[in-house]
Amino acid sequence: MQNELPVLKTNKKDILIIDDMVDNLRVLSSILTRAGYNVRKALNWQMALTACKTVLPDLILLDIMMPEMDGYEVCQRFKAWELTADIPVIFISALDDVFDKVKGFKTGGVDYITKPFELEEVLVRVQNQIKLRTTQLELMALNSELDQRVKQRTWELEKALLKLQQEITISQSLQSKLLDIALHDALTGLPNRVLFMKNLEKALNRAKQEYDYHFAVMFLDCDRFKIINDSLGHLVGDELLIALANRIQLCLTPSDTLARLGGDEFGIILDNLTDINIALEIAENILQQLSTNFKLSIYEVFMNVSIGISWGTKDYEKPEHLLRDTDTAMYHAKAMGRARYHVFTPAMYQNAIHALEMENDLRRAIERQEFIVYYQPIVALSTGRISGFEALIRWKHPHRGIIYPTEFIPIAEETGLIKPINTWVLQSACEQLCSWQNYSELAKNLTISVNLSARLFYQSNFIEQFDEIIQATQVNPKLLEIEITESVIMDNTEEIKATLQKLKQRQIKLIMDDFGTGYSSLSYLHIFPFDALKIDKSFVKLMQLDKANMGLVPAMISIAESMGITAIAEGVETPEQLAHLKDLNCDFAQGYLFSEPIEQKFIIDFINSVPQW
């Protein structure tokens, strides 16, 4: 390769952006061009290399996640090339993981910008590196000039040495500033994640060397910060983060470390503790400090945090593992209601691993179609005969066998995997009903009932998907019943009401599931067009256990009757419960007294046996 390459002859600083995403190139180019920079773009390493061979840039913005060659390798190649080795590289990534940031710094990166891009952050980080690069080039030029003077004018040695001393002092000062920038958060001035992890590693090493040294780690995540940031603007959000950091610092000692780990996350190392209870007292103090309002320059807002706490012990091999466990404890605190703290226990890690494994297995299960549907009969109490079936999903795991929905549905809900699962169950149930009707005259008027997740109702194409399933299976919509829990209708009442009305227009029946277990079930019966309510099995069980609670079931049946809808009792297990329900004129019932959920292959024989209770 050539020893020298041309430099752009212009007062504008030249920036090369390397990203395989055209949209990212366009956004960054627009931001930087408006700021007065000369911007060139490259989609990959080859284009970037060609650009650098043409004109050396002043700064490189480099995306990490690229298909053919990732940003780390591109950065390594630039650093290995003498002509580009000193050009600063800022990484661009949606990743916020400490491993990737450390790796980025190790490969030669000087900073990073996370997606989505924040205008002010991009400009500040770019300006900082351009200034540093300019200063670095100036220093290189000065050092080169000094070197020439020393060689050519030995008689001016004293003067040259004095000047060199001055330049060394400047260089050391700049190096110190560079290190400070690399290890501190630009907004709050606090240590950043990199410095926090270094200090955490030191604390762990000390705990291994000194048996009487103990420390604790806290992971703090702001509650509802995104709402404030999105509604009031990023400048207000930044001002709030600074104020938040200042209040937290008041609760700590000079030997403790408070760091901004990224976004609205903070980390704390509580140094030299004698007891975990001291950490709990500090957590209480922090929550108390943050409970009062923040009076910002324009707005007055409230903000608190969820705190995870871990006891730093010598059992940890890596600081990343300790921070991971503290983060896990923080999520438990957030799940318990926010504005509180939670201490990590080993069981949390095992639960997190189990949940992750379950999620991975669920994704594979969807691809491999490992789910099966069982059907539980619903009995009309006026005749004692089957009126329909409820579709109940089971997961036929290749190693664990049959897994019941109580174990995997919560994880499916949390990860969004419930959408394809629910859609598959609905289609399978419709196909199965049509199949039964073709095989048996006794199945002609049977209904099929399917419980749908709240997430499905918030899909913009929900009704279109429903219509496609009805069209594809040719099921009679009059025989289709959709069970809806209170969680479906708690939010966006008008939007959900409109969706349910569309289902009613298609003659699909709507059932409120688990009636009586929520706070507002009765009011929802007035608002939404339900055809039936399902009395939760807990109330059916109480009929027999406690006569004092007997009044709840009659009241529910009376409510259904007065509103002109039917009542379905679930969880019927004993003849006594059935007798009570018949006396109360309950319309329908299901439960183990009639039948356990049945595999699809046995349904036709079950229907043809014409059971009656």
C-alpha positions in Angstrom: 0.0 0.0 0.0 1.1 3.7 -0.5 2.9 5.4 2.4 0.9 8.6 2.0 -2.6 9.3 1.0 -4.2 12.7 0.2 -6.2 14.6 2.8 -9.3 16.6 1.9 -8.3 20.2 1.2 -11.2 22.0 2.9 -12.0 23.6 6.2 -14.7 21.1 6.8 -13.8 18.0 8.8 -14.3 14.8 6.9 -16.3 12.0 8.5 -16.7 8.5 7.0 -19.8 6.6 8.0 -19.8 2.8 7.6 -23.2 1.0 8.0 -25.0 -1.6 5.9 -28.4 0.1 6.7 -29.2 2.8 4.2 -31.6 4.4 6.6 -28.9 4.8 9.3 -26.5 6.3 6.7 -29.2 8.8 5.7 -30.1 9.8 9.2 -26.5 10.2 10.4 -25.4 11.9 7.2 -28.2 14.4 7.5 -27.4 15.2 11.1 -23.7 15.7 10.5 -24.0 17.6 7.2 -26.3 20.1 8.8 -23.7 20.5 11.5 -21.1 21.5 8.9 -19.2 18.3 8.4 -18.2 16.8 5.1 -19.7 13.3 5.1 -18.9 10.2 3.1 -20.7 6.9 3.3 -19.8 3.3 2.9 -22.0 0.1 3.1 -19.1 -2.3 3.8 -15.4 -2.8 4.4 -14.5 -2.7 0.7 -16.2 0.6 0.1 -14.7 2.0 3.3 -11.2 0.9 2.3 -11.6 2.5 -1.2 -12.8 5.7 0.5 -9.8 5.8 2.8 -7.4 5.1 -0.1 -8.9 8.1 -1.8 -8.9 10.6 1.1 -8.1 9.9 4.7 -11.1 10.9 7.0 -10.8 12.8 10.2 -13.3 10.5 12.0 -14.9 7.1 11.3 -18.5 6.2 12.5 -18.6 2.4 12.3 -21.7 0.1 12.8 -21.0 -3.1 14.8 -23.7 -5.4 13.3 -22.9 -5.8 9.6 -23.5 -9.1 7.7 -20.2 -9.9 5.9 -17.7 -8.4 8.3 -18.7 -7.0 11.6 -17.5 -3.6 13.0 -15.0 -5.2 15.3 -13.0 -6.8 12.5 -13.3 -3.6 10.3 -11.9 -1.6 13.2 -9.0 -4.1 13.7 -8.1 -3.8 10.1 -8.0 0.0 10.2 -5.9 -0.1 13.4 -3.5 -2.5 11.7 -3.0 -0.1 8.7 -0.4 2.5 9.5 -2.2 5.3 7.7 -5.5 4.8 9.5 -4.3 3.5 12.8 -4.7 6.9 14.5 -8.0 7.8 13.0 -10.6 7.7 15.9 -13.4 5.2 15.5 -16.8 5.6 17.1 -19.0 2.5 17.2 -22.7 2.6 16.3 -24.8 -0.1 17.8 -28.2 -1.0 19.3 -26.3 -3.3 21.7 -26.1 -2.1 25.3 -24.2 -5.0 26.7 -21.0 -4.4 28.6 -19.1 -7.2 26.9 -19.7 -5.5 23.5 -18.6 -2.1 24.7 -15.4 -3.5 26.3 -14.7 -5.4 23.1 -15.2 -2.2 21.1 -12.7 -0.3 23.2 -10.2 -3.2 23.1 -10.4 -3.3 19.3 -9.5 0.4 19.1 -12.8 2.2 19.4 -12.8 5.5 21.3 -16.6 5.9 21.9 -19.9 4.5 20.9 -23.3 5.8 19.9 -26.5 3.7 20.5 -29.5 3.4 18.3 -32.0 5.0 18.0 -29.9 8.1 17.4 -30.3 11.2 19.7 -29.3 14.4 17.8 -27.6 16.1 20.7 -25.7 12.9 21.7 -24.4 12.2 18.2 -23.2 15.8 17.7 -21.5 16.0 21.2 -19.7 12.7 20.8 -18.6 13.5 17.2 -17.4 17.0 18.3 -15.4 15.6 21.2 -13.6 13.1 19.0 -13.0 15.7 16.2 -11.5 18.1 18.8 -9.4 15.3 20.2 -8.2 14.2 16.8 -7.3 17.8 15.9 -5.4 18.2 19.1 -3.6 14.9 18.5 -2.6 15.9 15.0 -1.4 19.3 16.3 0.7 17.5 18.9 2.1 15.1 16.4 3.1 18.1 14.2 4.7 19.9 17.1 6.6 16.8 18.2 7.9 16.3 14.7 9.0 19.9 14.5 10.8 19.6 17.8 12.5 16.5 16.7 13.8 18.2 13.5 15.0 21.2 15.6 16.9 18.9 18.0 18.7 17.2 15.1 19.5 20.3 13.1 20.2 22.8 15.9 22.0 21.1 18.7 23.3 24.5 19.9 19.7 25.3 20.8 19.4 22.2 23.0 18.4 24.0 26.2 15.7 26.0 24.4 14.5 22.9 22.6 14.5 20.8 25.7 12.4 23.4 27.5 9.9 23.5 24.7 9.8 19.7 24.6 9.1 19.6 28.3 6.2 22.0 27.8 4.8 19.8 25.0 5.1 16.7 27.1 3.2 18.4 29.9 0.4 19.3 27.4 0.4 15.8 26.0 0.1 14.3 29.5 -2.7 16.7 30.3 -4.6 15.7 27.1 -4.0 12.0 27.7 -5.5 12.5 31.2 -8.5 14.2 29.6 -8.9 11.5 27.0 -8.9 8.8 29.7 -11.4 10.8 31.8 -13.7 11.1 28.7 -13.4 7.4 28.0 -14.3 6.4 31.6 -17.0 8.9 32.5 -20.5 9.7 31.4 -20.7 12.9 29.4 -24.1 13.9 30.8 -23.8 13.3 34.5 -20.0 13.3 34.9 -20.4 10.0 36.8 -18.2 6.9 36.1 -19.6 5.0 33.1 -20.2 1.3 32.7 -16.5 0.6 31.8 -15.1 2.3 34.9 -17.9 0.7 37.0 -16.9 -2.7 35.9 -13.2 -2.0 36.6 -14.1 -0.9 40.1 -16.3 -3.9 40.6 -13.5 -6.2 39.5 -11.2 -4.6 42.1 -13.8 -5.1 44.8 -14.1 -8.7 43.9 -10.4 -9.3 43.9 -10.1 -7.6 47.3 -12.9 -9.8 48.7 -10.9 -12.8 47.6 -7.8 -11.6 49.2 -9.2 -10.1 52.5 -11.6 -12.4 54.3 -13.1 -9.6 56.4 -13.8 -7.3 53.4 -17.4 -7.2 52.1 -19.3 -5.1 49.7 -22.8 -4.9 48.0 -23.9 -4.0 44.5 -27.1 -2.1 43.5 -28.7 -1.9 40.1 -31.1 1.0 39.8 -33.6 1.4 36.9 -35.9 4.4 36.7 -39.6 3.7 36.8 -41.6 5.2 33.9 -38.6 7.4 32.7 -39.5 6.7 29.0 -42.9 8.3 29.5 -41.3 11.6 30.8 -38.6 11.5 28.2 -41.1 11.0 25.3 -43.7 13.4 26.5 -41.5 16.3 27.9 -38.5 15.9 25.6 -34.9 14.6 25.9 -33.6 17.8 27.4 -36.0 17.5 30.3 -35.1 13.8 30.6 -31.4 14.7 30.7 -32.0 17.4 33.4 -34.0 14.8 35.4 -31.2 12.2 35.2 -28.7 14.8 36.5 -31.0 15.7 39.4 -31.7 12.0 40.1 -27.9 11.2 40.2 -27.3 14.2 42.6 -30.0 12.9 45.0 -28.7 9.3 45.0 -25.2 10.6 45.7 -26.5 12.2 48.9 -27.2 8.7 50.2 -23.7 7.4 49.7 -20.3 7.8 51.3 -17.2 9.1 49.4 -15.8 5.5 49.2 -18.9 4.2 47.4 -19.2 4.3 43.6 -22.2 5.6 41.7 -22.1 5.1 38.0 -24.5 5.7 35.1 -24.6 2.4 33.2 -26.6 3.7 30.3 -29.9 5.3 29.5 -31.9 5.5 32.8 -29.8 2.8 34.6 -27.4 3.4 37.5 -25.1 1.1 39.3 -23.7 1.5 42.9 -20.9 -0.3 44.7 -21.3 0.0 48.4 -17.8 -0.3 49.8 -16.6 -2.0 53.0 -19.9 -3.1 54.5 -20.2 -5.3 57.6 -23.8 -6.5 57.0 -26.3 -6.8 54.1 -28.8 -4.8 56.3 -26.7 -1.7 55.8 -27.3 -2.0 52.0 -31.0 -2.4 52.7 -31.0 0.8 54.8 -29.3 2.7 52.0 -31.8 1.4 49.5 -34.6 2.6 51.8 -32.9 5.9 52.0 -32.6 6.2 48.3 -36.3 5.4 47.7 -37.2 8.0 50.4 -34.9 10.6 48.8 -36.5 10.1 45.4 -40.1 10.0 46.7 -40.4 13.8 46.6 -40.9 15.8 43.4 -38.1 17.1 41.2 -38.4 20.8 40.4 -36.7 21.1 37.1 -36.1 24.4 35.1 -39.6 24.2 33.6 -41.5 21.2 34.8 -42.1 19.5 38.1 -42.0 15.7 37.9 -42.0 12.6 40.1 -39.5 9.8 39.6 -38.5 6.8 41.5 -36.4 3.7 40.9 -36.5 -0.1 41.2 -33.4 -1.5 42.9 -31.8 -4.8 42.7 -29.2 -5.7 45.4 -26.5 -8.4 45.5 -24.1 -9.2 48.3 -20.5 -9.2 46.8 -18.8 -12.4 47.8 -15.6 -14.1 46.7 -17.8 -16.9 45.1 -18.2 -14.8 42.0 -15.5 -15.4 39.4 -16.4 -12.4 37.1 -17.8 -9.0 37.8 -20.3 -9.4 34.9 -21.9 -12.3 36.7 -22.4 -10.2 39.9 -23.9 -7.4 37.8 -26.2 -9.9 36.0 -27.6 -11.2 39.3 -28.1 -7.7 40.6 -30.0 -6.8 37.3 -32.1 -9.9 37.8 -33.0 -8.8 41.4 -33.9 -5.4 40.0 -36.4 -6.9 37.5 -38.0 -8.8 40.4 -38.4 -5.5 42.3 -40.0 -3.9 39.2 -42.3 -6.9 38.8 -43.4 -6.6 42.4 -44.8 -3.1 41.9 -41.8 -0.7 41.3 -40.3 1.9 43.6 -38.9 -0.9 45.8 -35.9 -3.0 46.2 -35.2 -6.8 46.1 -32.3 -8.8 47.2 -30.9 -11.5 44.8 -31.2 -15.1 45.7 -29.7 -18.1 43.8 -33.2 -19.3 43.0 -33.7 -16.1 40.9 -30.9 -17.1 38.6 -32.2 -20.6 38.2 -35.7 -19.2 37.4 -34.2 -16.8 34.9 -32.3 -19.7 33.2 -35.4 -21.8 33.2 -37.4 -19.0 31.7 -34.8 -18.4 29.0 -34.7 -22.2 28.2 -38.5 -22.3 28.1 -38.6 -19.3 25.7 -36.0 -21.0 23.4 -37.9 -24.2 23.5 -41.2 -22.4 22.8 -39.7 -20.8 19.7 -38.6 -24.2 18.5 -42.0 -25.7 19.4 -43.7 -23.1 17.2 -41.4 -24.0 14.3 -41.8 -27.7 14.8 -45.5 -27.6 15.6 -45.1 -29.4 18.9 -48.5 -28.2 20.3 -51.6 -30.3 20.5 -55.2 -29.4 21.4 -57.3 -31.3 23.9 -61.0 -30.8 24.2 -63.1 -30.7 27.3 -66.9 -31.2 26.9 -69.4 -28.5 28.0 -72.7 -30.0 29.2 -76.1 -28.4 28.9 -77.6 -29.0 32.4 -81.2 -28.9 31.1 -80.6 -32.0 29.0 -77.5 -33.5 30.6 -76.0 -33.8 27.1 -72.9 -32.3 25.4 -73.4 -28.9 23.9 -69.9 -28.2 22.9 -66.2 -28.4 23.7 -63.5 -26.0 25.0 -60.2 -26.2 23.2 -57.3 -26.5 25.6 -53.7 -26.4 24.4 -50.9 -28.8 25.5 -47.3 -28.8 24.6 -45.8 -32.1 23.7 -42.2 -31.4 24.6 -39.7 -33.8 23.0 -37.9 -34.4 26.3 -40.3 -33.4 29.1 -43.5 -34.9 27.7 -46.8 -33.1 28.1 -46.5 -29.6 29.5 -49.6 -27.8 30.8 -50.4 -24.2 29.8 -50.0 -22.9 33.3 -46.3 -23.4 32.9 -45.6 -22.0 29.4 -48.4 -19.5 28.7 -47.1 -16.8 31.1 -43.7 -16.9 29.3 -45.4 -16.9 25.9 -47.4 -13.8 27.0 -44.3 -12.0 28.2 -42.3 -12.7 25.0 -45.1 -12.2 22.5 -45.0 -15.8 21.3 -48.6 -16.1 22.5 -49.8 -14.5 19.2 -48.8 -17.4 16.8 -49.7 -20.0 19.5 -53.2 -18.5 19.9 -53.8 -18.2 16.2 -52.8 -21.8 15.7 -55.1 -23.0 18.5 -58.0 -21.0 16.9 -57.4 -22.4 13.5 -57.0 -26.0 14.8 -60.2 -25.9 16.8 -62.2 -24.6 13.8 -60.8 -27.3 11.6 -61.5 -29.9 14.2 -65.1 -28.9 14.6 -65.7 -29.1 10.9 -64.1 -32.5 10.9 -66.4 -33.8 13.7 -69.4 -32.5 11.9 -68.5 -34.4 8.8 -68.1 -37.7 10.7 -71.1 -37.5 13.0 -74.6 -36.1 12.8 -74.5 -35.7 16.6 -71.8 -33.1 16.2 -73.8 -30.8 13.8 -74.8 -28.3 16.5 -71.8 -28.6 18.8 -69.9 -25.4 19.7 -66.2 -24.9 20.0 -64.9 -22.5 22.6 -61.4 -20.9 22.4 -59.7 -18.6 25.0 -57.8 -15.8 23.4 -54.9 -13.7 24.8 -55.2 -9.9 25.3 -52.2 -9.5 23.0 -54.2 -10.8 20.0 -56.8 -8.1 20.3 -54.3 -5.4 20.0 -53.1 -6.5 16.6 -54.2 -4.2 13.9 -55.1 -7.1 11.6 -56.9 -9.2 14.2 -60.3 -9.2 12.5 -58.7 -9.8 9.1 -56.9 -12.9 10.6 -60.2 -14.0 12.1 -62.0 -13.8 8.8 -59.2 -15.7 7.0 -59.5 -18.5 9.5 -63.3 -18.7 9.1 -63.0 -18.6 5.4 -60.2 -21.2 5.3 -61.9 -23.7 7.6 -65.5 -23.0 6.5 -66.5 -23.2 10.1 -70.0 -21.9 11.0 -69.3 -18.8 13.0 -72.5 -19.3 15.0 -70.9 -22.3 16.6 -67.7 -20.5 17.5 -67.3 -19.1 21.0 -64.5 -16.8 22.1 -63.6 -16.7 25.8 -62.1 -13.4 27.0 -60.5 -12.7 30.4 -60.8 -9.3 32.2 -57.3 -8.4 31.2 -58.4 -8.1 27.6 -60.8 -5.3 28.3 -59.2 -3.4 31.1 -57.4 -0.9 28.8 -58.5 0.8 25.6 -62.1 0.1 26.4 -63.5 1.8 23.3 -61.1 0.1 20.9 -61.8 -3.3 22.4 -65.5 -2.7 22.4 -65.4 -1.9 18.6 -63.4 -5.1 18.0 -65.9 -7.2 20.0 -68.8 -5.6 18.1 -67.1 -6.7 14.8 -67.0 -10.3 16.2 -70.6 -10.1 17.2 -71.5 -8.9 13.6 -70.0 -12.2 12.4 -72.4 -14.1 14.8 -69.5 -15.2 17.0 -70.5 -15.7 20.7 -68.5 -13.9 23.4 -67.9 -15.3 26.9 -66.4 -13.5 29.9 -64.0 -16.1 31.4 -63.2 -16.4 35.1 -66.2 -14.2 36.1 -65.9 -12.8 39.6 -62.1 -12.9 40.0 -61.5 -9.4 38.7 -62.4 -6.0 40.2 -64.8 -4.8 37.5 -66.3 -7.8 36.0 -69.9 -6.7 36.6 -69.4 -3.3 35.0 -67.8 -4.9 32.0 -71.0 -7.0 31.5 -72.9 -3.8 30.9 -70.3 -2.3 28.6 -69.4 -5.2 26.3 -71.7 -7.4 24.3 -71.2 -10.8 26.1 -73.4 -13.8 25.4 -72.3 -15.7 28.5 -70.3 -15.6 31.6 -68.1 -18.4 33.0 -68.2 -18.8 36.8 -64.7 -19.4 38.0 -64.0 -22.9 39.5 -62.9 -21.3 42.8 -66.5 -20.3 43.5 -67.9 -23.7 42.4 -65.5 -25.3 44.9 -66.5 -23.0 47.7 -70.2 -24.1 47.3 -69.3 -27.4 48.8 -66.6 -26.3 51.3 -68.4 -23.4 52.9 -72.2 -22.9 52.8 -71.7 -19.2 53.7 -70.2 -18.7 50.2 -73.0 -20.5 48.5 -74.6 -17.1 47.9 -71.9 -16.1 45.4 -72.8 -18.6 42.7 -76.6 -18.0 42.9 -75.9 -14.3 42.6 -73.8 -14.8 39.5 -76.4 -17.0 37.9 -79.1 -14.4 38.7 -76.9 -11.7 37.2 -76.6 -13.7 34.0 -80.3 -14.4 33.9 -81.3 -10.7 34.5 -79.0 -9.6 31.7 -80.3 -12.2 29.2 -77.1 -14.1 29.0 -76.2 -17.7 29.9 -74.1 -18.9 32.9 -71.4 -21.6 32.5 -69.9 -23.2 35.7 -66.4 -24.6 35.3 -64.4 -26.9 37.6 -67.4 -29.2 38.4 -65.9 -32.2 40.1 -68.6 -33.8 42.3 -72.2 -34.9 42.0 -73.1 -32.5 44.9 -71.8 -29.5 43.0 -73.7 -30.6 39.9 -76.9 -31.0 41.9 -76.5 -27.5 43.4 -76.0 -26.0 40.0 -79.1 -27.7 38.6 -81.1 -26.5 41.5 -79.9 -23.0 40.7 -80.9 -23.3 37.1 -77.3 -22.9 35.8 -77.3 -23.3 32.0 -74.0 -25.1 31.3 -71.2 -26.7 33.2 -67.8 -28.4 32.6 -65.3 -30.2 34.7 -63.7 -33.5 35.6 -67.1 -34.9 36.8 -68.1 -35.1 33.1 -64.7 -35.7 31.5 -61.1 -34.7 31.6 -59.8 -32.9 28.5 -59.8 -35.5 25.7 -57.3 -36.1 22.9 -58.7 -35.3 19.4 -58.6 -38.9 18.2 -61.0 -40.0 20.9 -63.6 -37.2 20.4 -65.8 -38.9 17.7 -66.2 -42.0 19.8 -67.0 -39.9 22.8 -69.7 -38.0 20.9 -71.2 -41.1 19.4 -71.4 -42.7 22.8 -74.1 -40.1 23.6 -73.2 -39.6 27.3 -75.7 -38.1 29.6 -75.4 -36.8 33.2 
